[in-house]
Structure formats: C-alpha cells, structure tokens
Amino acid sequence: MADEAGQKACAEAAEAEKPAVLIIGGLGYIGRFLALHIHRNKLASEVRLVDKVLPQLAWLAPEFEEACSQDKFMQADASREQSLKRIFDRPSGREFSYVFNCGGETRYSQEDEVYKVRSLSLSTAVAKEAARRKVRAFVCASTGMVYKPDSVPRKETDKTKPWLKMAKYKLMAEEELALVEGLNAVVLRLAHVYGDYSSKFVATALSLARVYQYLEKEMKWLWTKDLRVNTVHIEDTVRAMWRAAEWYDQGRPGWDAKAWGKTPIFNIVDRGNTSQGTMEKIIGEIFEIPTGFQGQIISSFARLNLDNVVDDVNDEILGPWADLLEEAKITRPGPLSPFMEKELLKDTDLSLDGSRFEKVTGFQYERPRITTEEVRKMIESYKRMNWWP
C-alpha cells in the first residue's frame, strides 16, 4: 500500500511539473489541433482554451471532444483589456508556463479596422500581460505572407513587404512584440496550413475542383505552374509550435541574438516547395478532370482586371456549388466554399525557407510534402462532417 501511495504521489508530482498552457484562439483551426496534440501526448498539467466562439458553434469534429471540453474552455475576447485578468488567472494562483497566440482575424479582405482590433490589438494586449506575469514562453502564430514575394525561398532575414492586409497587421504585431520588455516571445511565420477539416487555401481549390467536376469542365489556373504556394500540414504546424515553446524554455540553445535579433523568428514550411503545378497534378488525379493554366494573354488581362475576373468566376461557381449541396441534402453547410478571394489570387509567390527552425531546434517534419493521399484524407474528413457534396 505504501508503495502504491508513493507511486501515486510521484505520478501526481510529475504531472504537476508539466507546463500549464493557455491557448488564445483555442477553438480556431490551429488552436484546436494544438489542444488535441497536447491532449493526446499528455504534454501539459493544465490547458485553458480561450475563444470568442462557443464550442457548439465552432464546427468541432468528434475527436476534439475531450481536448476542447467545456471544462477547459473560457469564452472571452482577448483583445479587450478588461478580459485579461480572467483569462490569465488560475485557481492555484500560479502563472501559465506557455502561452500560444493562435488568435486574430483569419478571414481575408476585411476592413483595416477589423485586423487592427482583432489581430494587432489582441496580440499586443496578450503579449503585455504574458510579460507582466513572466510567462516562460510566448509563441505567436504569424504568416509567411509578410515577405516581399519571390520564387526564391525567403529566409527570416529577407526583406518584408506584406501582400495581404492580414499579413500587414501580423507584421505590425510582430514588431510590437519585439518592443514588449521582458516578453519571452518566439514568432512562427507559417506557410499555407492544410489538413483534415481545413477550410482555407487548399480546401478552396478542392471545392472549386468539385464544381468543375460537376460541370464537366476543365479547371484552369491563372498565372503559371511555377507560382509558389508553399504548404505545411496542420499536425506538423502544432508540433512545431510545441517544439518552439520547449526550445525557448530550455534557454534558446543555438540562437544567435547578435546576428538574428532578440526575438526568435522561424519560418514553418514543409520541404516540398509546393507550387500551383503541384496542386494541379494532385487535383487532376483526385477529381479525374482536365486541368491546366490560362495562357499569358488571359493572365495578363486578369492582372489588369483582377476584380472583374474574380467576380465573374465566383458568379459562375457559387450557383452550381449551392446545387451540389442541395442534391447532397446538406441543409447545414459547413465552412467549405469555392468562393475565391481577390487578395489571395494575386500573382505573388509564397515561398519560404524553413531550414533555420530545423537546424536550430532539431525539429523534423513528419509530412515533408503535400501528397495526393493527404489531400484525399482531407476530403474524407469533410465527408465525415457532412460538409462535402
């Protein structure tokens, strides 16, 4: 009995030594997968998920039920200063060890004020509170769209010139973090994140392909097959976030602050150097439809008249998508849509060099490139949720 009691006490002590974790934007796409990764691998002594959205409205798949359970969840707006005490205070009186900022506006083409409040103000408010409470690691999810676009993979030291409004405010948030005294921050600039239940970039291309398959038409991309649209799988993304926090907590081994700056910045991207050509090949295989690229004349016209071109395509595809949903008897459509965002359709490369993170932290990608098999799994995940027509 004494042995059993001793073992139990040791197990409880080991559990208590694990970091206590706060995830801002905990029900967003990245936040929920981070919570699931922590839950499955028993990495934390306590997890708190903060989000404005209630779990019942967040399109959560069944596997998130325990990781994102009601007892871990707190509904709050982290951009409001009066919410911060409630967000950060723990019943034990101790502070959170790691804070992950996965919050911020994720929709494209919003007004500047939306990004200012929901991304910039939120990030700054949470960062200042984390610094005040001496949080051991503050991991901020940013975007690789902050760089001046180039087909040559961008390194963390390369020139920044954000090409989306969202990226403009993400970069401003990064700059604000660097000014917060005593903040143990690490910034991760992400490629296009894809995986099960994703509703962004790759998912939009899949929804488009489903419409063209239904219409029995060729699916043609603008620009060229060489345009870089680099990717990273969601599970690698959240593994990288956890590794970044651990690495910072271990004293940032291998970080050269003199050469690279006070705040560590890392690109998070797989090794596949995904291009439009990669995506065209995968989509052609899965949907068995003819695919290709618009000629130079049409692409040149589109460059000058992008708003009109995108409006025309959206007019052409949204009706058939609604018909598909109706035929499939999907009465409560999920977050998928073939609607194309003008902002994302620019002739701009998202091309990132992720070698610094691998070299400095020893991280290895489990999915080094996007594959037909992984994209098929995405579609299967949509079918399980009754999102896919």
C-alpha positions in Angstrom: 0.0 0.0 0.0 2.8 2.3 0.9 4.5 1.6 -2.5 1.2 2.3 -4.3 0.8 5.6 -2.4 4.4 6.6 -3.2 4.0 5.8 -6.9 0.7 7.8 -7.0 2.4 10.7 -5.3 5.3 10.5 -7.8 2.9 10.4 -10.7 1.0 13.4 -9.4 4.3 15.3 -8.9 5.4 14.5 -12.4 2.0 15.7 -13.8 2.2 18.9 -11.8 5.7 19.6 -13.2 4.4 19.6 -16.8 3.8 23.1 -18.2 0.4 24.8 -17.7 -0.8 26.0 -21.1 -3.0 28.9 -22.3 -4.2 28.9 -25.9 -5.6 32.2 -27.2 -7.9 31.4 -30.2 -8.1 27.9 -28.8 -11.1 26.9 -30.9 -9.7 28.2 -34.2 -8.2 25.7 -36.7 -4.7 25.8 -35.4 -5.7 26.2 -31.7 -7.9 23.1 -31.7 -5.3 20.9 -33.3 -2.7 22.3 -30.8 -5.1 21.3 -27.9 -5.5 17.9 -29.5 -1.7 17.4 -29.8 -1.2 18.4 -26.2 -4.1 16.1 -25.0 -3.0 13.0 -27.0 0.6 13.3 -25.9 -0.2 14.3 -22.3 2.1 17.3 -22.5 0.5 19.7 -20.0 -0.6 19.8 -16.4 -3.5 22.1 -17.3 -4.8 23.6 -20.6 -7.1 26.6 -21.0 -8.7 27.4 -24.3 -9.9 31.0 -24.8 -12.1 31.9 -27.7 -14.9 34.3 -28.6 -16.8 31.5 -30.3 -18.6 28.9 -28.3 -17.6 25.2 -28.8 -21.1 24.4 -30.1 -20.7 26.9 -33.0 -17.1 26.0 -33.9 -17.6 23.0 -36.2 -15.6 20.7 -33.9 -15.1 17.2 -35.1 -15.8 14.3 -32.6 -12.1 13.7 -31.9 -11.8 17.2 -30.3 -14.5 16.5 -27.7 -12.1 15.8 -24.8 -9.2 18.1 -25.9 -11.6 21.0 -26.3 -14.1 20.0 -23.5 -16.2 22.6 -21.7 -14.1 22.5 -18.5 -11.0 23.6 -20.5 -12.9 26.4 -22.3 -13.3 30.0 -21.4 -15.4 32.4 -23.6 -13.6 35.8 -23.7 -12.4 38.4 -26.1 -8.6 38.6 -25.6 -8.4 42.0 -27.4 -10.3 43.6 -24.5 -8.0 44.7 -21.6 -10.7 44.1 -19.0 -10.8 40.4 -20.0 -7.1 39.7 -19.4 -7.2 39.1 -15.7 -9.9 36.5 -16.0 -8.1 34.9 -19.0 -4.7 34.6 -17.2 -5.7 34.0 -13.6 -5.6 30.4 -12.4 -7.3 28.9 -9.4 -4.0 27.8 -8.0 -2.6 31.4 -8.1 0.3 30.2 -10.2 1.0 31.5 -13.7 0.7 29.7 -17.0 4.1 28.4 -18.3 3.4 28.6 -22.0 1.0 31.0 -23.9 0.2 30.3 -27.5 -1.4 33.1 -29.5 -3.4 31.5 -32.3 -6.0 34.3 -32.2 -6.7 37.1 -34.6 -8.9 37.6 -37.7 -8.5 34.7 -40.2 -10.9 36.0 -42.9 -9.4 37.7 -45.9 -10.4 41.1 -47.5 -11.7 42.7 -44.3 -11.5 46.4 -43.4 -8.3 47.6 -41.8 -10.0 48.3 -38.6 -11.1 44.7 -38.2 -7.4 43.5 -38.4 -6.3 46.3 -36.2 -8.6 45.3 -33.4 -8.8 41.6 -33.8 -5.2 40.9 -34.7 -2.9 43.7 -33.7 -4.6 44.9 -30.5 -5.3 41.3 -29.4 -1.6 40.3 -29.9 -0.2 43.3 -28.1 -2.6 43.1 -25.2 -2.0 39.4 -24.6 1.8 39.8 -25.0 2.0 42.6 -22.4 0.0 40.5 -19.9 2.3 37.5 -20.6 5.4 39.6 -20.0 3.9 41.1 -16.8 3.3 37.6 -15.5 6.7 36.3 -16.6 5.3 33.5 -18.8 8.2 31.3 -19.8 7.4 31.1 -23.5 5.0 33.1 -25.6 4.5 31.5 -29.1 2.9 33.7 -31.8 1.5 32.2 -35.0 2.2 34.7 -37.8 2.3 34.3 -41.6 4.9 33.8 -44.3 3.0 36.4 -46.4 4.9 39.2 -44.6 7.9 38.8 -47.0 8.5 40.6 -50.3 7.3 37.9 -52.7 9.9 36.0 -54.6 10.1 32.5 -56.1 13.4 32.0 -54.4 12.6 30.8 -50.8 12.5 33.6 -48.4 14.7 33.4 -45.3 13.8 35.1 -42.0 16.4 37.8 -42.6 14.9 38.8 -46.0 13.0 41.9 -46.7 9.4 42.2 -45.6 6.7 43.6 -47.7 3.3 42.1 -46.7 1.0 41.4 -49.7 -2.3 40.8 -47.8 -4.0 43.2 -45.4 -4.0 40.4 -42.8 -0.2 40.0 -43.2 0.3 43.7 -42.8 -1.2 43.6 -39.4 0.5 40.3 -38.5 3.9 42.0 -39.2 2.9 45.1 -37.1 2.0 42.7 -34.3 5.5 41.0 -34.6 7.1 44.4 -34.4 5.1 45.3 -31.3 6.1 42.0 -29.6 9.7 42.9 -30.0 9.1 46.1 -28.0 7.5 44.4 -25.0 10.0 44.4 -22.2 10.6 41.0 -20.6 8.5 39.1 -23.1 9.8 35.6 -23.9 8.4 35.6 -27.4 9.1 33.4 -30.4 7.4 34.1 -33.8 6.4 31.4 -36.3 5.7 32.5 -39.9 3.5 29.9 -41.4 3.0 28.7 -45.0 -0.5 27.7 -46.1 -1.7 25.3 -43.4 -3.7 22.3 -44.7 -5.0 19.0 -43.3 -8.2 17.4 -42.0 -11.2 19.9 -41.6 -9.2 22.8 -43.1 -11.4 25.4 -44.9 -8.7 27.7 -46.3 -6.5 27.8 -49.4 -6.2 24.1 -50.3 -9.8 23.5 -49.3 -11.0 26.3 -51.6 -9.1 24.7 -54.5 -10.8 21.3 -53.7 -14.3 22.9 -53.6 -13.6 24.6 -56.9 -12.5 21.3 -58.4 -15.7 19.6 -57.2 -17.7 22.3 -59.1 -15.7 21.9 -62.3 -16.1 18.1 -62.0 -19.9 18.6 -61.6 -20.0 20.9 -64.6 -17.7 18.6 -66.6 -15.4 21.5 -67.4 -11.7 21.9 -67.5 -10.2 23.6 -64.3 -7.7 26.3 -65.3 -5.4 28.2 -63.0 -4.3 31.8 -63.5 -0.6 32.6 -63.8 1.8 29.7 -64.1 2.5 26.2 -62.7 5.7 27.6 -61.1 3.9 30.1 -58.8 4.9 29.0 -55.3 2.1 28.3 -52.9 4.1 26.7 -50.1 2.3 24.5 -47.6 2.6 22.9 -44.1 0.4 20.1 -42.6 -1.6 21.1 -39.6 -0.1 18.3 -37.4 3.4 19.5 -38.3 2.4 23.1 -37.5 1.2 22.3 -34.0 4.2 20.0 -33.3 6.4 22.9 -34.4 4.6 25.3 -32.0 5.1 23.0 -29.1 8.8 22.4 -30.0 9.3 26.2 -30.2 7.9 26.7 -26.7 10.0 23.8 -25.2 13.1 25.1 -27.0 12.6 28.6 -25.7 12.0 27.3 -22.2 15.3 25.3 -22.4 17.2 28.6 -22.9 17.0 29.0 -26.7 20.1 26.8 -27.5 21.7 27.7 -30.8 20.0 31.1 -31.1 22.4 33.9 -32.2 20.8 37.0 -30.9 23.6 39.3 -32.2 23.2 38.1 -35.8 19.4 37.4 -35.8 17.9 39.7 -33.3 16.4 39.5 -29.8 13.1 37.8 -30.7 13.5 34.4 -32.5 11.6 34.2 -35.8 11.2 31.0 -37.7 9.5 30.0 -41.0 7.4 26.9 -40.7 7.0 25.2 -44.0 7.4 21.7 -45.4 10.2 20.7 -47.7 8.0 20.1 -50.8 8.3 23.6 -52.2 4.6 23.4 -53.2 3.7 25.2 -56.4 0.5 25.6 -58.4 1.8 22.8 -60.6 1.9 20.5 -57.6 -1.7 21.3 -56.7 -2.8 21.0 -60.3 -1.4 17.4 -60.5 -2.9 16.3 -57.2 -6.4 17.8 -58.1 -6.3 16.2 -61.6 -5.6 12.8 -60.1 -8.3 13.0 -57.4 -11.1 14.5 -59.5 -10.2 13.0 -62.8 -10.9 16.3 -64.6 -8.8 18.1 -67.2 -6.6 20.8 -65.6 -4.2 23.4 -66.9 -3.2 27.0 -66.9 -4.6 30.1 -68.6 -2.3 31.4 -71.4 -0.2 34.5 -71.0 -2.8 36.8 -72.7 -5.6 35.9 -70.3 -3.3 36.0 -67.3 -2.1 39.5 -68.4 -5.7 40.6 -68.8 -6.5 39.2 -65.4 -3.6 41.1 -63.8 -5.1 44.4 -65.0 -8.7 43.5 -64.3 -8.5 41.1 -61.3 -11.6 42.3 -59.5 -13.8 41.7 -62.6 -12.2 38.3 -63.4 -12.7 37.0 -59.8 -16.3 38.3 -59.7 -17.1 36.5 -63.0 -15.6 33.2 -61.7 -17.4 33.5 -58.4 -20.7 34.2 -60.2 -20.1 31.1 -62.3 -19.3 28.7 -59.5 -21.4 29.7 -56.5 -24.7 28.6 -58.1 -23.5 25.1 -59.0 -22.0 24.7 -55.5 -25.4 25.5 -54.0 -27.0 22.9 -56.4 -24.4 20.3 -55.3 -25.2 21.0 -51.6 -28.9 20.7 -52.3 -28.5 17.5 -54.2 -26.4 16.0 -51.4 -29.2 17.1 -48.9 -26.7 19.1 -47.0 -29.0 21.5 -45.2 -26.5 22.9 -42.7 -23.4 23.8 -44.9 -20.0 23.7 -43.2 -17.2 26.1 -43.6 -16.2 25.0 -47.1 -16.8 27.2 -50.1 -15.3 27.6 -53.7 -15.6 31.4 -53.3 -12.3 32.9 -54.4 -10.7 35.8 -52.5 -9.3 38.6 -54.7 -6.5 39.1 -52.2 -5.3 35.6 -52.5 -5.4 35.4 -56.2 -2.5 37.8 -56.8 0.4 36.7 -58.9 2.6 36.5 -55.7 4.8 33.7 -54.5 4.5 32.3 -51.0 8.0 30.7 -51.0 9.7 30.1 -47.7 13.0 28.6 -46.5 12.3 26.6 -43.3 15.9 25.4 -42.7 16.6 27.7 -39.7 13.9 26.1 -37.5 15.1 22.6 -38.3 18.8 23.4 -37.7 18.3 25.4 -34.5 15.7 23.3 -32.8 16.3 19.9 -34.3 12.6 19.7 -35.5 11.7 17.2 -38.2 8.7 17.3 -40.4 6.6 14.1 -40.4 4.9 15.2 -43.7 7.7 16.7 -45.7 5.4 17.4 -48.8 1.8 17.6 -49.7 0.6 14.4 -51.4 -2.4 13.1 -53.2 -3.0 10.7 -50.2 -3.0 13.6 -47.7 -5.5 15.6 -49.8 -7.8 12.6 -50.2 -7.8 12.3 -46.4 -8.9 16.0 -46.2 -11.9 15.1 -48.4 -12.7 12.1 -46.2 -12.7 14.4 -43.2 -15.2 16.7 -44.9 -17.4 13.7 -45.7 -17.4 12.6 -42.0 -18.7 16.1 -41.1 -21.3 16.0 -43.9 -19.7 19.1 -45.5 -18.8 17.5 -48.8 -21.3 17.4 -51.6 
